[in-house]
Amino acid sequence: MTYTGELLEAVSDEGENTLVERVYEIHVEAFDWNCPQHVTPRFTVDEIRTILAPFEERLQALEAENARLRTQLAAKG
């Protein structure tokens, strides 16, 4: 589109006797639908901590087991 041709026709009202004075054309390169300003949190921090507690406990148990097994392997040489 050119500013003097198709774009001016596209924004003009047919049947109106008015003059379009300005036209701004905006090219959007990216758009973020997940803007945190407009996303409502579903869970509170405490709810998330409660949900994740069993996973964190399991992780700690596995890390302790790994440390124990590494110590045993190191002792065997």
Secondary structure, DSSP 8 states (H G I E B T S, - for coil): --TTTHHHHHHS-TT-----------------TT-GGG---SS-HHHHHHHHHHHHHHHHHHHHHHHHHHHHHHHH-
